[in-house]
Amino acid sequence: MAPTAVDVVDSGPASSVGIKSVGGKSVSQTQLHPLDDITPAENKRAVELIRAYHAQDGFEPWFKSIQRQEPRKAVLLPWLDAYHSGKNPAPLPRKLEAIYIEPKTAKIHETVVDVASRSVESHTIVAGAHRTNLDITQLEEFEKAVVKDPLVHQALKELGLEADTPIASDPWIFGADSFEDQPYLMQFLMYLKSPRTGNDGDSFHYSWPLPFVPVVDVLTGKITHVDWCYTGDSADGMVHTWKQGWAQSNMEEREYMPHLQPNFQARPGLKPLIVQQPEGASFTVSGKNVEWQGWNFRISWTAREGLALHDLRFKGRSVFHRLSMSEMTVPYGDPRPPLHRKQAFDVGDASCGFTANSLGLGCDCLGAIHYFDGHLALPNGELLQQQKVVCMHEVDDGLGMKHTNYRTNNPYVVRRRTLVLQTIITVANYEYIFLWHFDQTGAISFEVRATGVLSVSPIDAGKTSPYGNVVSRGVLGTNHQHIFCVRVDPRIDGDGNTVHYEDSVPMPFSTEADKRANPHGVGYTVQKTVLTHEGGADLAPIQNRTFKITNPNKINAISQKPIGYKMHVPATQLLLAHPDSVAYARAEFARHHVWVTKYRDDELWAGGKYTNQSNGKQGGLATYSAGKQSTVNEDVVVWAVFGLTHNPRVEDFPVMPVESLMMSLKPNDFWETCPILDIATSSQAVNRSTLLSSHEGEAESSSACCKM
């Protein structure tokens, strides 16, 4: 079900206000957890206060986000500890943060509202030529206007097409190709509609790319100019090879929707696989708080990140304060203008909250499902209810551990149960599936599955390109990267954490002294390197480099080492753009696999706060870490960077089967024994598996897998 606007709950009349200060009597608030999302009443109060604050300023705020401001960490942590110890701490002040623009100038305003006192606590006009994300209202307006514009009609005529030829347009962030500030722009990738299926809203226009890109001035909504693409091969270089009649003879229809595929027949033989939990799910939910198998954590929903996880504790011990997807960059590898500008930041440019799907029962999520909704502000300040943007369910994930005593032939089998929280975003053509996996050992994994439709470009029929792979006649699947950054705010059994990495290296075997210590040449040791100051570090798969987050104030009684968590990050390729390029400057975080910074409130964005048309001046992880502050036994933040270098296959078109990546956080000397010895062994009496073929000795349907 699509997100729908809901009525804003009336919280009473707004107080009279002045321009630089907003006064009023304190109002009572319903008891809320400090990490609870914004309520409809709070949203309405914020909109009223901000509009009153700007009543004489000559503009109506165009809201980009209104959400609960997370309490400052120095205040929040003592409150959380008191709360979990059974005390009843006094409510923390509820504050809301809003980002909005002046429609005629796109000047960005940041405002913090104190709900209880009905006051604007702070107001800042963002300096510099920064741009906010484009919202769906703007995109829909521009998309309709572009296909009717005279400059687009002229471009069609140059291709030998009629001005009224049915076409489609995909909005694309303009990106940047200069370190100089540029006007507020966006670009559109253009496509023909299929002559056969074009009247159907699900017709697949991506198999008909056109070789021109209109550029729109966001402030006026008008096309400033049209850029033309190069469609030749490497021998053609930067010479335009398209001509009149090119489009009509260059493409062929491809469809993926069953009702549009000619002669579609479903593959036979696939029988239902039904996930059932006859006694219900093992988790309990109270509002946005989740408890499951020793886990206790809260979720929140933000405009930019979508799903964020807070105050994560396992068996009563704190492990992480906050986990979230901070940013991703998607740079394309075609150096030929205008497609060289293609570099999306899908968190900062598009926002995971606004692009989230409403998840379908039995489609996106299988089993016994619990859904969470989201609430976001529309440009006019009205609240948007996003239904079922997060689904949560349990998964049988195979064996958790097993041992068979070969002397007695008695097996010990424990199955692995995981709790999965899933959200999916659609950014025009692409889909990203984000999954947080919790297991019974205290481990957490974050998985990304990329799917959807390739962002394609036109190519002359019969030619190939070094910048991609031809995936259909006249369609080039351009080489590109998806580089993700996950923000990990640890609290490993308390405050004060340190990050180090360990390399497994062979003992030397050269000198006589070496051979006395390692006479058979088989020895290896683990070398530890502490990240003592803010900065980045890289993976080294040959050395099995492993990053660990430890609490040096807590020592494991068994290993005599600090307790901690081990972080596994996939050893994937970093940003390929040249260090002197604008693309490289825009994506500071994509230079290293792991970053460590000292915690500072509001440092959440690996690529900087405003990524739209950023040109290296927006900040990000390199900027956050530039102070080189100490990170030993401090409140630190760890940033994990990993990605896909996607050189497309023919099999990726028209819709791409999922490509998956996963990072993990696992207890490392955190416990004093295996943490899942208390899990019941596997039993057919519980699992009720079905025997499809007869086998001697398998008649007992309730037999145990293990000796009880």
C-alpha positions as CSV (number, residue, x, y, z in Angstrom):
1,M,0.0,0.0,0.0
2,A,1.4,3.4,-0.9
3,P,2.2,5.9,1.8
4,T,-0.7,8.2,2.5
5,A,-1.0,11.6,4.1
6,V,-2.8,11.5,7.4
7,D,-4.6,14.2,9.4
8,V,-2.4,16.2,11.7
9,V,-3.5,15.9,15.3
10,D,-4.5,19.2,16.8
11,S,-2.3,20.2,19.7
12,G,-4.0,23.4,20.5
13,P,-3.6,26.9,19.1
14,A,-0.1,28.2,18.5
15,S,1.1,31.0,20.9
16,S,1.7,34.5,19.6
17,V,5.2,34.9,18.5
18,G,7.8,37.5,17.4
19,I,10.3,37.3,14.6
20,K,13.5,36.5,16.5
21,S,11.9,34.8,19.6
22,V,8.9,32.7,20.1
23,G,7.3,32.7,23.6
24,G,4.5,30.9,25.3
25,K,3.5,28.9,28.3
26,S,4.8,25.4,28.9
27,V,2.5,22.7,27.8
28,S,2.1,19.2,29.2
29,Q,3.4,16.3,27.2
30,T,2.4,12.7,27.1
31,Q,5.2,10.6,28.5
32,L,7.4,9.6,25.6
33,H,10.7,7.7,25.4
34,P,13.4,10.2,24.4
35,L,14.0,8.1,21.3
36,D,10.4,7.9,20.2
37,D,9.7,9.4,16.7
38,I,8.0,12.7,16.2
39,T,4.3,12.6,16.9
40,P,1.6,14.3,14.7
41,A,0.9,16.8,17.5
42,E,4.6,17.7,17.7
43,N,4.9,18.0,13.9
44,K,2.0,20.4,13.8
45,R,3.5,22.5,16.7
46,A,6.8,22.7,14.9
47,V,5.2,23.9,11.6
48,E,3.1,26.5,13.4
49,L,6.1,27.9,15.3
50,I,8.4,28.0,12.2
51,R,5.8,29.7,10.1
52,A,5.2,32.2,12.8
53,Y,8.9,32.8,13.2
54,H,9.2,33.7,9.5
55,A,5.9,35.5,9.2
56,Q,7.6,38.8,8.1
57,D,10.4,37.2,6.1
58,G,8.5,37.0,2.7
59,F,8.5,33.3,2.1
60,E,6.6,30.2,3.0
61,P,8.9,27.5,4.3
62,W,9.3,24.5,1.9
63,F,10.0,21.7,4.4
64,K,12.5,19.0,3.6
65,S,12.4,17.2,7.0
66,I,10.9,17.7,10.5
67,Q,11.9,15.1,13.0
68,R,12.7,14.5,16.6
69,Q,16.2,15.7,17.5
70,E,18.0,13.0,19.3
71,P,18.9,14.2,22.9
72,R,22.6,15.1,23.3
73,K,24.5,11.9,24.1
74,A,25.9,13.2,27.3
75,V,22.3,13.7,28.6
76,L,20.8,10.6,27.0
77,L,23.2,7.9,28.2
78,P,22.6,8.5,32.0
79,W,18.9,8.5,31.3
80,L,19.1,5.2,29.4
81,D,21.1,3.6,32.2
82,A,18.7,4.8,34.8
83,Y,15.8,3.5,32.7
84,H,17.3,0.1,32.3
85,S,18.1,-0.2,36.0
86,G,14.4,0.1,36.8
87,K,14.4,3.7,37.9
88,N,11.9,6.2,36.6
89,P,14.0,9.1,35.2
90,A,12.4,12.4,34.6
91,P,11.4,13.0,31.0
92,L,14.0,14.7,28.8
93,P,12.9,17.8,26.9
94,R,11.5,17.0,23.5
95,K,13.2,18.9,20.7
96,L,12.5,18.8,17.0
97,E,14.8,19.7,14.2
98,A,13.6,21.0,10.8
99,I,15.3,21.6,7.5
100,Y,13.5,23.8,5.0
101,I,14.3,26.1,2.1
102,E,13.1,29.4,0.7
103,P,11.4,28.3,-2.6
104,K,12.6,31.2,-4.7
105,T,16.3,31.0,-3.6
106,A,16.7,27.5,-2.2
107,K,18.4,29.0,0.7
108,I,18.6,26.4,3.5
109,H,17.4,27.0,7.0
110,E,18.0,24.7,10.0
111,T,15.8,25.2,13.0
112,V,15.5,23.5,16.4
113,V,12.1,23.8,18.2
114,D,11.5,23.1,21.9
115,V,8.1,21.5,22.0
116,A,7.3,22.0,25.7
117,S,8.2,25.7,25.8
118,R,6.7,26.4,22.4
119,S,9.9,28.2,21.3
120,V,12.4,28.3,18.5
121,E,15.6,27.3,20.3
122,S,17.9,28.0,17.4
123,H,17.8,29.1,13.8
124,T,20.6,29.0,11.2
125,I,20.8,29.9,7.6
126,V,23.3,27.5,6.0
127,A,26.2,29.4,4.4
128,G,27.5,28.5,1.0
129,A,26.0,27.0,-2.1
130,H,24.7,23.8,-0.5
131,R,21.6,22.0,-1.9
132,T,19.1,19.9,-0.1
133,N,17.6,16.6,-1.4
134,L,15.0,17.0,-4.1
135,D,11.6,15.8,-2.9
136,I,8.9,13.8,-4.7
137,T,6.8,16.9,-5.2
138,Q,9.5,18.7,-7.2
139,L,10.4,15.5,-9.2
140,E,6.9,14.9,-10.3
141,E,6.4,18.5,-11.4
142,F,9.6,18.6,-13.4
143,E,9.1,15.1,-14.9
144,K,5.7,16.2,-16.4
145,A,7.1,19.5,-17.6
146,V,10.3,18.1,-19.3
147,V,8.4,15.9,-21.8
148,K,6.4,19.0,-23.0
149,D,9.3,21.4,-23.3
150,P,10.1,22.9,-26.7
151,L,13.8,22.1,-26.3
152,V,13.0,18.4,-25.8
153,H,10.6,18.5,-28.9
154,Q,13.5,20.0,-30.9
155,A,15.8,17.2,-29.8
156,L,13.3,14.7,-30.9
157,K,13.1,16.3,-34.3
158,E,16.9,16.1,-34.6
159,L,16.5,12.4,-34.2
160,G,13.8,12.2,-36.8
161,L,11.0,11.8,-34.3
162,E,7.8,13.7,-34.1
163,A,7.4,16.2,-31.3
164,D,4.5,14.3,-29.9
165,T,6.4,11.0,-29.8
166,P,5.6,9.2,-26.5
167,I,8.6,9.6,-24.3
168,A,9.5,9.0,-20.6
169,S,12.0,10.9,-18.4
170,D,13.9,9.8,-15.3
171,P,15.1,12.5,-12.9
172,W,18.7,12.4,-12.0
173,I,20.7,14.4,-9.5
174,F,23.0,16.7,-11.6
175,G,26.1,15.8,-9.7
176,A,29.2,18.0,-10.2
177,D,32.1,18.3,-12.6
178,S,33.7,21.4,-11.2
179,F,35.1,22.5,-7.9
180,E,33.4,25.8,-8.5
181,D,29.8,26.3,-7.3
182,Q,27.2,25.8,-9.9
183,P,23.5,26.9,-10.3
184,Y,20.9,24.7,-8.7
185,L,20.4,22.1,-11.5
186,M,19.1,18.6,-12.2
187,Q,19.2,16.5,-15.3
188,F,16.8,14.0,-16.9
189,L,17.6,10.8,-18.7
190,M,15.3,10.4,-21.7
191,Y,13.6,7.3,-23.2
192,L,11.2,6.3,-25.9
193,K,8.1,4.5,-24.9
194,S,7.4,1.2,-26.5
195,P,5.0,1.4,-29.5
196,R,3.3,-1.8,-28.3
197,T,3.1,-1.3,-24.5
198,G,3.7,2.4,-24.0
199,N,0.2,3.2,-22.8
200,D,0.6,0.8,-19.9
201,G,2.1,2.4,-16.8
202,D,4.4,-0.6,-16.2
203,S,5.8,-0.5,-19.8
204,F,9.6,-0.9,-19.6
205,H,11.1,2.3,-21.2
206,Y,14.7,1.5,-20.1
207,S,15.1,-0.6,-23.2
208,W,14.7,2.6,-25.4
209,P,17.3,5.1,-24.1
210,L,17.6,8.4,-26.1
211,P,21.0,10.2,-26.6
212,F,20.1,13.6,-25.1
213,V,19.9,14.9,-21.5
214,P,17.9,18.0,-20.7
215,V,19.2,20.1,-17.8
216,V,16.7,21.9,-15.6
217,D,17.1,25.0,-13.4
218,V,15.5,23.9,-10.2
219,L,14.5,27.4,-9.1
220,T,12.7,28.3,-12.4
221,G,11.6,24.8,-13.4
222,K,12.8,25.5,-17.0
223,I,15.2,23.6,-19.2
224,T,18.4,25.6,-19.5
225,H,20.0,23.5,-22.3
226,V,20.1,20.0,-23.7
227,D,23.3,17.9,-23.6
228,W,23.9,15.2,-26.2
229,C,25.5,11.8,-25.4
230,Y,28.2,10.0,-27.3
231,T,26.8,6.7,-28.6
232,G,29.8,5.2,-30.4
233,D,32.6,2.8,-29.5
234,S,36.2,3.4,-28.4
235,A,37.2,4.0,-32.0
236,D,34.7,6.7,-32.4
237,G,35.9,8.6,-29.3
238,M,34.1,11.8,-28.5
239,V,32.4,12.1,-31.9
240,H,28.6,12.1,-32.1
241,T,27.6,9.1,-34.3
242,W,23.8,9.2,-33.9
243,K,21.8,10.6,-36.8
244,Q,18.2,10.9,-38.0
245,G,16.4,7.6,-37.8
246,W,18.9,6.4,-35.1
247,A,16.3,5.8,-32.4
248,Q,13.8,3.9,-34.6
249,S,16.4,1.4,-35.8
250,N,18.5,1.1,-32.7
251,M,16.4,-0.5,-30.1
252,E,14.2,-3.5,-29.4
253,E,11.4,-4.1,-26.9
254,R,12.1,-5.7,-23.5
255,E,9.5,-6.2,-20.8
256,Y,9.6,-7.8,-17.4
257,M,6.0,-7.6,-16.1
258,P,4.3,-10.9,-16.8
259,H,1.2,-9.2,-18.4
260,L,3.4,-7.3,-20.8
261,Q,5.7,-10.2,-21.9
262,P,4.6,-11.8,-25.1
263,N,3.5,-15.4,-24.5
264,F,4.6,-15.3,-20.8
265,Q,4.4,-18.7,-19.1
266,A,5.4,-19.2,-15.4
267,R,8.2,-21.8,-14.9
268,P,6.6,-25.1,-14.0
269,G,7.3,-27.3,-11.0
270,L,7.8,-24.7,-8.3
271,K,5.6,-25.7,-5.3
272,P,4.6,-23.5,-2.4
273,L,7.1,-23.1,0.5
274,I,5.1,-21.8,3.4
275,V,6.8,-20.3,6.5
276,Q,4.6,-20.9,9.6
277,Q,5.0,-20.4,13.4
278,P,2.0,-22.0,14.9
279,E,2.7,-20.7,18.4
280,G,3.5,-17.2,17.1
281,A,6.7,-15.3,17.0
282,S,9.4,-15.3,19.8
283,F,9.8,-11.5,19.9
284,T,7.8,-9.0,21.8
285,V,7.2,-5.4,20.7
286,S,6.2,-2.4,22.8
287,G,5.9,0.7,20.6
288,K,9.3,0.9,18.9
289,N,11.1,-1.3,21.5
290,V,11.9,-4.9,20.6
291,E,12.9,-7.8,22.8
292,W,14.1,-11.1,21.4
293,Q,16.3,-13.9,22.7
294,G,18.3,-11.6,25.1
295,W,18.2,-8.6,22.7
296,N,16.7,-5.3,23.7
297,F,16.8,-2.4,21.3
298,R,14.7,0.4,19.9
299,I,14.1,1.5,16.3
300,S,13.4,4.9,14.8
301,W,12.6,6.3,11.4
302,T,14.2,9.3,9.9
303,A,13.8,11.1,6.6
304,R,17.4,10.5,5.6
305,E,18.5,7.2,7.0
306,G,15.1,5.5,7.1
307,L,15.6,2.8,9.7
308,A,18.0,3.5,12.6
309,L,18.7,1.2,15.6
310,H,19.3,2.6,19.1
311,D,20.3,1.5,22.6
312,L,21.2,-2.1,21.7
313,R,21.7,-4.4,24.7
314,F,22.2,-8.1,24.9
315,K,21.5,-10.0,28.1
316,G,21.5,-6.7,30.0
317,R,24.8,-5.5,28.7
318,S,25.2,-2.5,26.4
319,V,26.8,-3.3,23.1
320,F,25.9,-0.5,20.6
321,H,24.4,3.0,21.1
322,R,23.3,3.5,17.5
323,L,23.6,1.8,14.2
324,S,22.5,3.2,10.8
325,M,23.2,3.4,7.1
326,S,25.0,6.7,6.8
327,E,25.6,7.1,3.1
328,M,26.3,5.5,-0.2
329,T,27.8,6.8,-3.4
330,V,27.2,5.4,-6.9
331,P,29.7,6.8,-9.3
332,Y,29.5,5.8,-13.0
333,G,32.6,5.1,-15.1
334,D,31.8,6.6,-18.5
335,P,34.2,9.5,-18.9
336,R,32.3,11.0,-21.8
337,P,30.2,14.1,-21.2
338,P,27.5,14.5,-20.0
339,L,27.3,11.1,-18.4
340,H,30.6,11.7,-16.5
341,R,28.4,13.7,-14.0
342,K,26.5,10.6,-12.9
343,Q,27.3,10.1,-9.2
344,A,24.4,9.6,-6.9
345,F,24.4,9.8,-3.1
346,D,21.2,7.8,-2.5
347,V,21.0,8.6,1.2
348,G,21.8,12.3,1.1
349,D,20.4,13.1,-2.4
350,A,17.2,11.0,-2.3
351,S,16.7,10.0,1.4
352,C,16.0,6.4,2.4
353,G,13.0,7.5,4.4
354,F,11.2,9.2,1.6
355,T,12.0,6.5,-1.0
356,A,11.0,3.5,1.3
357,N,8.6,0.9,0.0
358,S,5.4,-0.2,1.8
359,L,6.2,-3.9,2.2
360,G,3.7,-6.5,1.2
361,L,2.8,-9.5,3.4
362,G,3.7,-12.7,1.7
363,C,5.7,-10.8,-1.0
364,D,8.5,-8.8,0.6
365,C,8.4,-10.5,3.9
366,L,7.5,-14.2,4.7
367,G,6.4,-15.8,7.9
368,A,5.0,-14.3,11.1
369,I,5.5,-10.6,10.4
370,H,5.4,-7.5,12.5
371,Y,5.4,-4.2,10.7
372,F,6.6,-0.7,11.7
373,D,5.2,2.5,10.2
374,G,7.1,5.7,9.5
375,H,6.1,9.4,9.7
376,L,7.7,12.1,7.6
377,A,6.9,15.7,6.8
378,L,5.7,16.8,3.4
379,P,6.9,20.1,1.8
380,N,3.8,21.9,3.1
381,G,4.5,20.6,6.6
382,E,1.7,18.0,6.6
383,L,2.6,14.7,8.1
384,L,3.0,11.7,5.8
385,Q,2.2,8.3,7.3
386,Q,4.3,5.6,5.6
387,Q,2.7,2.2,6.2
388,K,4.7,-0.9,6.7
389,V,8.1,0.5,5.9
390,V,9.9,-2.0,8.1
391,C,9.1,-5.7,8.5
392,M,10.4,-7.8,11.3
393,H,10.4,-11.6,11.4
394,E,12.3,-14.7,12.5
395,V,14.3,-16.9,10.1
396,D,15.6,-20.4,10.5
397,D,19.1,-19.9,9.2
398,G,20.4,-23.4,9.1
399,L,22.6,-24.9,11.7
400,G,23.9,-22.7,14.5
401,M,26.4,-25.3,15.8
402,K,26.9,-29.1,15.7
403,H,29.2,-31.7,17.1
404,T,29.0,-35.5,16.8
405,N,30.9,-37.5,19.3
406,Y,32.5,-40.1,17.1
407,R,32.9,-42.5,20.1
408,T,29.2,-42.6,20.9
409,N,27.9,-41.4,17.6
410,N,25.6,-39.0,19.5
411,P,25.1,-35.7,17.7
412,Y,24.6,-32.3,19.3
413,V,22.6,-30.1,16.9
414,V,21.4,-26.5,17.6
415,R,19.7,-24.6,14.8
416,R,20.4,-21.0,14.1
417,R,17.5,-18.6,14.6
418,T,17.9,-15.0,13.5
419,L,15.7,-11.9,13.8
420,V,15.6,-9.9,10.7
421,L,14.5,-6.2,10.2
422,Q,14.1,-5.3,6.6
423,T,13.5,-2.1,4.7
424,I,13.5,-1.5,0.9
425,I,14.1,1.7,-1.0
426,T,13.4,2.5,-4.6
427,V,15.6,5.2,-6.1
428,A,14.0,5.7,-9.6
429,N,15.4,2.6,-11.3
430,Y,17.3,0.9,-8.5
431,E,16.2,-1.0,-5.4
432,Y,18.2,-1.5,-2.3
433,I,17.1,-4.0,0.3
434,F,18.6,-3.4,3.7
435,L,18.5,-6.1,6.3
436,W,19.7,-6.1,9.9
437,H,20.2,-9.7,11.2
438,F,20.3,-10.4,15.0
439,D,21.4,-13.8,16.2
440,Q,21.3,-15.6,19.5
441,T,25.0,-15.2,20.2
442,G,24.8,-11.4,20.4
443,A,26.0,-10.9,16.8
444,I,24.6,-8.4,14.4
445,S,24.9,-8.4,10.6
446,F,24.0,-5.8,8.1
447,E,23.2,-7.0,4.6
448,V,22.6,-5.0,1.4
449,R,20.9,-6.6,-1.6
450,A,21.0,-4.5,-4.8
451,T,18.4,-5.1,-7.4
452,G,16.1,-3.2,-9.7
453,V,16.9,-1.8,-13.1
454,L,20.3,-0.7,-14.4
455,S,20.8,3.0,-15.2
456,V,21.5,2.6,-18.9
457,S,22.8,4.8,-21.7
458,P,22.3,4.6,-25.5
459,I,24.9,2.9,-27.8
460,D,24.9,2.5,-31.6
461,A,23.5,-0.9,-32.5
462,G,26.2,-3.5,-33.2
463,K,28.9,-1.5,-31.3
464,T,30.6,-2.2,-27.9
465,S,32.1,0.1,-25.3
466,P,35.0,-0.1,-22.8
467,Y,32.8,1.7,-20.3
468,G,30.1,-0.9,-20.0
469,N,28.4,-4.0,-21.5
470,V,25.7,-4.1,-24.1
471,V,22.7,-5.7,-22.4
472,S,20.1,-5.2,-25.1
473,R,20.2,-3.8,-28.7
474,G,21.2,-0.2,-28.4
475,V,21.4,-0.3,-24.6
476,L,24.7,0.0,-22.7
477,G,24.8,-1.1,-19.1
478,T,27.4,1.4,-17.8
479,N,30.1,0.2,-15.4
480,H,29.6,1.7,-11.9
481,Q,30.2,1.3,-8.2
482,H,27.9,1.2,-5.2
483,I,29.9,2.1,-2.1
484,F,28.1,2.0,1.2
485,C,29.0,3.3,4.6
486,V,27.5,2.0,7.9
487,R,27.9,4.1,11.0
488,V,28.6,2.1,14.1
489,D,28.4,4.0,17.5
490,P,29.7,1.4,20.0
491,R,29.1,1.1,23.7
492,I,30.8,-2.2,24.4
493,D,29.7,-3.0,27.9
494,G,30.1,0.7,29.0
495,D,31.8,3.8,28.0
496,G,35.4,4.2,26.7
497,N,36.2,2.1,23.7
498,T,39.3,1.5,21.6
499,V,39.7,0.2,18.0
500,H,42.5,-1.9,16.8
501,Y,43.2,-4.3,13.9
502,E,45.0,-7.6,14.0
503,D,47.1,-9.1,11.2
504,S,47.9,-12.8,11.1
505,V,51.5,-13.0,9.9
506,P,54.0,-15.9,9.5
507,M,56.9,-16.1,11.9
508,P,60.2,-15.3,10.2
509,F,62.2,-18.3,8.9
510,S,65.5,-16.7,7.7
511,T,68.1,-16.6,10.4
512,E,69.3,-19.2,12.8
513,A,67.5,-17.5,15.6
514,D,64.3,-17.5,13.5
515,K,64.6,-21.3,13.0
516,R,65.2,-22.0,16.7
517,A,61.9,-20.2,17.5
518,N,60.1,-21.7,14.5
519,P,62.0,-24.8,13.7
520,H,59.4,-26.3,11.3
521,G,58.3,-23.1,9.6
522,V,54.7,-23.4,10.5
523,G,54.4,-20.7,13.2
524,Y,52.4,-17.5,12.8
525,T,51.5,-14.8,15.2
526,V,48.9,-12.0,15.5
527,Q,50.2,-8.5,15.3
528,K,48.0,-5.8,16.9
529,T,47.9,-2.2,15.7
530,V,45.9,0.3,17.8
531,L,44.2,3.1,15.9
532,T,45.3,5.8,18.4
533,H,43.9,8.8,16.6
534,E,41.1,9.7,14.2
535,G,41.5,8.6,10.6
536,G,41.1,5.8,8.1
537,A,42.5,2.3,7.7
538,D,42.2,-0.3,5.0
539,L,41.6,-4.0,4.9
540,A,44.4,-6.4,4.0
541,P,42.9,-9.8,3.1
542,I,46.3,-11.4,2.6
543,Q,47.0,-10.7,6.3
544,N,43.5,-11.6,7.4
545,R,43.2,-8.1,8.8
546,T,40.5,-8.0,11.4
547,F,39.1,-4.9,13.2
548,K,38.0,-5.1,16.8
549,I,36.3,-2.7,19.1
550,T,37.2,-3.2,22.7
551,N,36.5,-1.9,26.1
552,P,39.9,-1.6,27.8
553,N,38.3,-1.1,31.2
554,K,36.8,-4.6,31.2
555,I,39.0,-7.7,31.0
556,N,37.8,-11.1,30.1
557,A,38.6,-13.5,32.9
558,I,39.4,-16.4,30.6
559,S,41.5,-14.8,27.8
560,Q,42.9,-12.0,30.0
561,K,42.2,-9.6,27.1
562,P,39.8,-6.6,26.9
563,I,36.2,-7.6,26.1
564,G,35.1,-6.5,22.6
565,Y,33.3,-7.1,19.3
566,K,34.9,-8.1,16.1
567,M,33.9,-6.2,13.0
568,H,34.0,-8.1,9.6
569,V,33.9,-5.8,6.6
570,P,33.9,-7.3,3.1
571,A,37.2,-6.7,1.3
572,T,35.8,-4.8,-1.6
573,Q,37.2,-2.2,-4.0
574,L,37.2,1.4,-3.0
575,L,36.4,4.4,-5.1
576,L,38.0,4.2,-8.6
577,A,37.8,7.9,-9.4
578,H,41.1,9.7,-9.5
579,P,42.2,11.5,-6.3
580,D,42.3,14.8,-8.2
581,S,38.7,14.5,-9.5
582,V,35.6,16.1,-8.2
583,A,34.0,12.7,-7.8
584,Y,36.7,11.7,-5.4
585,A,36.4,14.9,-3.4
586,R,32.6,14.4,-3.1
587,A,32.9,11.0,-1.5
588,E,35.4,11.4,1.3
589,F,34.3,8.2,3.0
590,A,35.0,6.0,0.0
591,R,38.8,6.3,0.4
592,H,39.2,3.8,3.2
593,H,37.5,0.6,4.4
594,V,37.3,1.7,8.1
595,W,37.3,5.0,9.8
596,V,37.4,5.9,13.4
597,T,36.3,9.3,14.8
598,K,35.7,10.7,18.2
599,Y,32.0,11.0,18.9
600,R,30.5,14.5,18.4
601,D,26.8,15.2,18.4
602,D,25.3,15.5,14.9
603,E,28.3,14.0,13.0
604,L,26.1,11.4,11.2
605,W,26.9,11.8,7.5
606,A,29.9,10.1,6.0
607,G,29.5,12.1,2.8
608,G,28.7,15.4,4.4
609,K,25.3,16.9,5.4
610,Y,24.4,18.2,2.0
611,T,25.5,15.9,-0.9
612,N,23.3,17.3,-3.7
613,Q,25.7,19.0,-6.2
614,S,28.4,18.8,-3.5
615,N,31.9,19.6,-4.9
616,G,34.3,18.7,-2.1
617,K,33.2,21.5,0.3
618,Q,30.5,19.6,2.1
619,G,32.7,17.7,4.6
620,G,32.3,14.1,5.6
621,L,34.6,11.6,7.2
622,A,37.9,13.1,6.0
623,T,36.8,16.4,7.5
624,Y,35.4,14.8,10.7
625,S,38.8,13.0,11.3
626,A,41.0,15.9,10.3
627,G,41.6,17.0,14.0
628,K,43.3,13.6,14.7
629,Q,42.0,13.5,18.2
630,S,42.8,10.6,20.5
631,T,40.6,7.6,20.1
632,V,42.0,5.4,22.9
633,N,39.5,4.6,25.6
634,E,37.2,7.3,24.3
635,D,33.7,7.7,23.0
636,V,34.4,6.7,19.4
637,V,32.4,6.1,16.2
638,V,33.5,3.4,13.7
639,W,32.5,3.7,10.1
640,A,32.5,0.6,7.8
641,V,32.9,1.1,4.1
642,F,32.2,-1.6,1.5
643,G,30.7,-1.9,-1.9
644,L,30.0,-3.5,-5.3
645,T,32.0,-2.7,-8.4
646,H,29.2,-3.5,-10.9
647,N,30.3,-4.3,-14.4
648,P,26.9,-5.3,-15.8
649,R,26.0,-8.7,-17.4
650,V,23.4,-9.4,-20.0
651,E,21.6,-11.3,-17.2
652,D,21.2,-8.1,-15.3
653,F,18.6,-6.8,-17.8
654,P,15.8,-6.0,-17.8
655,V,15.7,-6.4,-14.0
656,M,18.8,-7.4,-12.0
657,P,18.8,-10.5,-9.8
658,V,20.0,-9.4,-6.3
659,E,23.7,-8.9,-5.6
660,S,24.4,-9.2,-1.8
661,L,27.0,-7.9,0.6
662,M,27.1,-8.4,4.4
663,M,29.2,-6.9,7.2
664,S,29.0,-8.3,10.8
665,L,29.7,-7.4,14.4
666,K,30.4,-10.4,16.6
667,P,31.2,-10.8,20.3
668,N,35.0,-11.3,20.8
669,D,36.0,-12.3,24.3
670,F,32.8,-10.6,25.4
671,W,31.6,-13.8,27.0
672,E,33.3,-16.4,29.2
673,T,31.9,-19.4,27.3
674,C,29.9,-20.2,24.2
675,P,26.8,-18.0,24.5
676,I,24.3,-20.4,22.9
677,L,24.7,-23.4,25.2
678,D,21.3,-22.5,26.6
679,I,19.6,-23.0,23.3
680,A,17.4,-26.2,23.1
681,T,18.8,-28.8,20.8
682,S,17.0,-29.5,17.5
683,S,14.0,-31.8,17.6
684,Q,11.8,-33.3,14.9
685,A,8.9,-33.1,17.5
686,V,9.2,-29.4,17.3
687,N,10.4,-28.9,13.7
688,R,7.9,-31.3,12.1
689,S,9.8,-31.8,8.9
690,T,8.2,-34.0,6.2
691,L,9.8,-37.2,4.8
692,L,9.2,-37.2,1.0
693,S,10.9,-40.5,0.3
694,S,10.9,-43.7,2.4
695,H,14.1,-44.5,4.3
696,E,14.7,-47.3,6.7
697,G,14.7,-46.1,10.3
698,E,12.9,-42.9,9.6
699,A,9.5,-44.0,10.7
700,E,9.5,-42.1,14.0
701,S,8.1,-38.7,13.1
702,S,8.8,-37.3,16.5
703,S,12.4,-38.6,16.9
704,A,14.9,-36.3,18.5
705,C,18.0,-35.1,16.5
706,C,20.1,-35.2,19.7
707,K,20.4,-37.4,22.8
708,M,18.4,-35.5,25.4
